[in-house]
Amino acid sequence: MAGRLTDRWLAERLAGAPAVLVQRASEFVGQVESPTTPERLAAAARGALEAALARTADRGAALDLLAADALVTLALAAQVETGPTGLAQFARELRDQEGPRA
């Protein structure tokens, strides 16, 4: 991967995950654009978390929360692939970003 997220890259990383989770995570990825794969996946994860918090009273929130978790993990993995020396900084930025509050 040269910094650009492809359907193949995402499918390879999500292989073996339940189809419903793969579909939901892919939907969140499709809703955002960012210059790099790690940033796009992180933005998709934020979207998934926001969706989960917005629908806490139904079971769909659990799927959105699982998608957020998967997407954060993939964002970190993508950072390792594109710039491993920047992983710690990227992880700190993810942690420190202002996001939704429950």
FIKEPA-555429 format. One record per residue (C-alpha): residue number from 1; residue in three letters; x, y negated, z. Coordinates in steps of 0.1 Angstrom, whole numbers, plus 5000, padded with zeros to 4 digits. Layout:
// residues N
<atom><i>NUM</i><aa>ALA</aa><X>X</X><Y>Y</Y><Z>Z</Z></atom>
...
This chain:
// residues 102
<atom><i>1</i><aa>MET</aa><X>5000</X><Y>5000</Y><Z>5000</Z></atom>
<atom><i>2</i><aa>ALA</aa><X>5015</X><Y>4967</Y><Z>4989</Z></atom>
<atom><i>3</i><aa>GLY</aa><X>4994</X><Y>4945</Y><Z>5012</Z></atom>
<atom><i>4</i><aa>ARG</aa><X>4962</X><Y>4950</Y><Z>4994</Z></atom>
<atom><i>5</i><aa>LEU</aa><X>4935</X><Y>4973</Y><Z>5007</Z></atom>
<atom><i>6</i><aa>THR</aa><X>4922</X><Y>4999</Y><Z>4983</Z></atom>
<atom><i>7</i><aa>ASP</aa><X>4893</X><Y>5023</Y><Z>4985</Z></atom>
<atom><i>8</i><aa>ARG</aa><X>4918</X><Y>5052</Y><Z>4983</Z></atom>
<atom><i>9</i><aa>TRP</aa><X>4939</X><Y>5039</Y><Z>5012</Z></atom>
<atom><i>10</i><aa>LEU</aa><X>4908</X><Y>5036</Y><Z>5034</Z></atom>
<atom><i>11</i><aa>ALA</aa><X>4893</X><Y>5069</Y><Z>5023</Z></atom>
<atom><i>12</i><aa>GLU</aa><X>4926</X><Y>5087</Y><Z>5031</Z></atom>
<atom><i>13</i><aa>ARG</aa><X>4928</X><Y>5071</Y><Z>5066</Z></atom>
<atom><i>14</i><aa>LEU</aa><X>4892</X><Y>5080</Y><Z>5073</Z></atom>
<atom><i>15</i><aa>ALA</aa><X>4893</X><Y>5115</Y><Z>5060</Z></atom>
<atom><i>16</i><aa>GLY</aa><X>4877</X><Y>5139</Y><Z>5084</Z></atom>
<atom><i>17</i><aa>ALA</aa><X>4856</X><Y>5112</Y><Z>5102</Z></atom>
<atom><i>18</i><aa>PRO</aa><X>4819</X><Y>5117</Y><Z>5101</Z></atom>
<atom><i>19</i><aa>ALA</aa><X>4804</X><Y>5104</Y><Z>5069</Z></atom>
<atom><i>20</i><aa>VAL</aa><X>4781</X><Y>5080</Y><Z>5086</Z></atom>
<atom><i>21</i><aa>LEU</aa><X>4811</X><Y>5064</Y><Z>5104</Z></atom>
<atom><i>22</i><aa>VAL</aa><X>4830</X><Y>5062</Y><Z>5071</Z></atom>
<atom><i>23</i><aa>GLN</aa><X>4801</X><Y>5045</Y><Z>5054</Z></atom>
<atom><i>24</i><aa>ARG</aa><X>4795</X><Y>5020</Y><Z>5082</Z></atom>
<atom><i>25</i><aa>ALA</aa><X>4832</X><Y>5011</Y><Z>5085</Z></atom>
<atom><i>26</i><aa>SER</aa><X>4834</X><Y>5007</Y><Z>5047</Z></atom>
<atom><i>27</i><aa>GLU</aa><X>4804</X><Y>4983</Y><Z>5048</Z></atom>
<atom><i>28</i><aa>PHE</aa><X>4821</X><Y>4961</Y><Z>5073</Z></atom>
<atom><i>29</i><aa>VAL</aa><X>4853</X><Y>4961</Y><Z>5052</Z></atom>
<atom><i>30</i><aa>GLY</aa><X>4833</X><Y>4951</Y><Z>5021</Z></atom>
<atom><i>31</i><aa>GLN</aa><X>4819</X><Y>4921</Y><Z>5039</Z></atom>
<atom><i>32</i><aa>VAL</aa><X>4852</X><Y>4903</Y><Z>5045</Z></atom>
<atom><i>33</i><aa>GLU</aa><X>4882</X><Y>4891</Y><Z>5025</Z></atom>
<atom><i>34</i><aa>SER</aa><X>4916</X><Y>4883</Y><Z>5038</Z></atom>
<atom><i>35</i><aa>PRO</aa><X>4950</X><Y>4880</Y><Z>5022</Z></atom>
<atom><i>36</i><aa>THR</aa><X>4965</X><Y>4911</Y><Z>5038</Z></atom>
<atom><i>37</i><aa>THR</aa><X>4952</X><Y>4946</Y><Z>5046</Z></atom>
<atom><i>38</i><aa>PRO</aa><X>4958</X><Y>4943</Y><Z>5083</Z></atom>
<atom><i>39</i><aa>GLU</aa><X>4940</X><Y>4910</Y><Z>5085</Z></atom>
<atom><i>40</i><aa>ARG</aa><X>4911</X><Y>4922</Y><Z>5064</Z></atom>
<atom><i>41</i><aa>LEU</aa><X>4907</X><Y>4953</Y><Z>5086</Z></atom>
<atom><i>42</i><aa>ALA</aa><X>4909</X><Y>4931</Y><Z>5118</Z></atom>
<atom><i>43</i><aa>ALA</aa><X>4882</X><Y>4908</Y><Z>5104</Z></atom>
<atom><i>44</i><aa>ALA</aa><X>4860</X><Y>4938</Y><Z>5096</Z></atom>
<atom><i>45</i><aa>ALA</aa><X>4866</X><Y>4951</Y><Z>5131</Z></atom>
<atom><i>46</i><aa>ARG</aa><X>4854</X><Y>4917</Y><Z>5145</Z></atom>
<atom><i>47</i><aa>GLY</aa><X>4823</X><Y>4919</Y><Z>5123</Z></atom>
<atom><i>48</i><aa>ALA</aa><X>4816</X><Y>4954</Y><Z>5136</Z></atom>
<atom><i>49</i><aa>LEU</aa><X>4820</X><Y>4943</Y><Z>5172</Z></atom>
<atom><i>50</i><aa>GLU</aa><X>4797</X><Y>4913</Y><Z>5167</Z></atom>
<atom><i>51</i><aa>ALA</aa><X>4771</X><Y>4936</Y><Z>5151</Z></atom>
<atom><i>52</i><aa>ALA</aa><X>4773</X><Y>4961</Y><Z>5180</Z></atom>
<atom><i>53</i><aa>LEU</aa><X>4769</X><Y>4933</Y><Z>5206</Z></atom>
<atom><i>54</i><aa>ALA</aa><X>4739</X><Y>4919</Y><Z>5186</Z></atom>
<atom><i>55</i><aa>ARG</aa><X>4720</X><Y>4952</Y><Z>5187</Z></atom>
<atom><i>56</i><aa>THR</aa><X>4729</X><Y>4966</Y><Z>5221</Z></atom>
<atom><i>57</i><aa>ALA</aa><X>4694</X><Y>4980</Y><Z>5227</Z></atom>
<atom><i>58</i><aa>ASP</aa><X>4695</X><Y>5005</Y><Z>5198</Z></atom>
<atom><i>59</i><aa>ARG</aa><X>4716</X><Y>5035</Y><Z>5189</Z></atom>
<atom><i>60</i><aa>GLY</aa><X>4730</X><Y>5017</Y><Z>5159</Z></atom>
<atom><i>61</i><aa>ALA</aa><X>4751</X><Y>4997</Y><Z>5183</Z></atom>
<atom><i>62</i><aa>ALA</aa><X>4771</X><Y>5028</Y><Z>5191</Z></atom>
<atom><i>63</i><aa>LEU</aa><X>4779</X><Y>5034</Y><Z>5155</Z></atom>
<atom><i>64</i><aa>ASP</aa><X>4790</X><Y>4998</Y><Z>5150</Z></atom>
<atom><i>65</i><aa>LEU</aa><X>4812</X><Y>5001</Y><Z>5181</Z></atom>
<atom><i>66</i><aa>LEU</aa><X>4828</X><Y>5032</Y><Z>5168</Z></atom>
<atom><i>67</i><aa>ALA</aa><X>4834</X><Y>5014</Y><Z>5135</Z></atom>
<atom><i>68</i><aa>ALA</aa><X>4850</X><Y>4985</Y><Z>5153</Z></atom>
<atom><i>69</i><aa>ASP</aa><X>4873</X><Y>5009</Y><Z>5171</Z></atom>
<atom><i>70</i><aa>ALA</aa><X>4883</X><Y>5027</Y><Z>5139</Z></atom>
<atom><i>71</i><aa>LEU</aa><X>4889</X><Y>4994</Y><Z>5121</Z></atom>
<atom><i>72</i><aa>VAL</aa><X>4912</X><Y>4980</Y><Z>5148</Z></atom>
<atom><i>73</i><aa>THR</aa><X>4931</X><Y>5013</Y><Z>5148</Z></atom>
<atom><i>74</i><aa>LEU</aa><X>4934</X><Y>5011</Y><Z>5110</Z></atom>
<atom><i>75</i><aa>ALA</aa><X>4944</X><Y>4974</Y><Z>5112</Z></atom>
<atom><i>76</i><aa>LEU</aa><X>4973</X><Y>4983</Y><Z>5135</Z></atom>
<atom><i>77</i><aa>ALA</aa><X>4983</X><Y>5013</Y><Z>5112</Z></atom>
<atom><i>78</i><aa>ALA</aa><X>4982</X><Y>4990</Y><Z>5082</Z></atom>
<atom><i>79</i><aa>GLN</aa><X>5005</X><Y>4966</Y><Z>5100</Z></atom>
<atom><i>80</i><aa>VAL</aa><X>5030</X><Y>4994</Y><Z>5106</Z></atom>
<atom><i>81</i><aa>GLU</aa><X>5029</X><Y>5002</Y><Z>5069</Z></atom>
<atom><i>82</i><aa>THR</aa><X>5033</X><Y>4967</Y><Z>5057</Z></atom>
<atom><i>83</i><aa>GLY</aa><X>5055</X><Y>4951</Y><Z>5083</Z></atom>
<atom><i>84</i><aa>PRO</aa><X>5064</X><Y>4973</Y><Z>5113</Z></atom>
<atom><i>85</i><aa>THR</aa><X>5086</X><Y>4947</Y><Z>5129</Z></atom>
<atom><i>86</i><aa>GLY</aa><X>5055</X><Y>4925</Y><Z>5132</Z></atom>
<atom><i>87</i><aa>LEU</aa><X>5033</X><Y>4950</Y><Z>5150</Z></atom>
<atom><i>88</i><aa>ALA</aa><X>5037</X><Y>4937</Y><Z>5185</Z></atom>
<atom><i>89</i><aa>GLN</aa><X>5029</X><Y>4901</Y><Z>5174</Z></atom>
<atom><i>90</i><aa>PHE</aa><X>4999</X><Y>4913</Y><Z>5153</Z></atom>
<atom><i>91</i><aa>ALA</aa><X>4986</X><Y>4933</Y><Z>5182</Z></atom>
<atom><i>92</i><aa>ARG</aa><X>4989</X><Y>4904</Y><Z>5206</Z></atom>
<atom><i>93</i><aa>GLU</aa><X>4971</X><Y>4882</Y><Z>5181</Z></atom>
<atom><i>94</i><aa>LEU</aa><X>4943</X><Y>4907</Y><Z>5178</Z></atom>
<atom><i>95</i><aa>ARG</aa><X>4940</X><Y>4909</Y><Z>5216</Z></atom>
<atom><i>96</i><aa>ASP</aa><X>4941</X><Y>4872</Y><Z>5221</Z></atom>
<atom><i>97</i><aa>GLN</aa><X>4916</X><Y>4862</Y><Z>5194</Z></atom>
<atom><i>98</i><aa>GLU</aa><X>4885</X><Y>4845</Y><Z>5206</Z></atom>
<atom><i>99</i><aa>GLY</aa><X>4856</X><Y>4868</Y><Z>5198</Z></atom>
<atom><i>100</i><aa>PRO</aa><X>4821</X><Y>4876</Y><Z>5209</Z></atom>
<atom><i>101</i><aa>ARG</aa><X>4814</X><Y>4878</Y><Z>5246</Z></atom>
<atom><i>102</i><aa>ALA</aa><X>4788</X><Y>4901</Y><Z>5260</Z></atom>
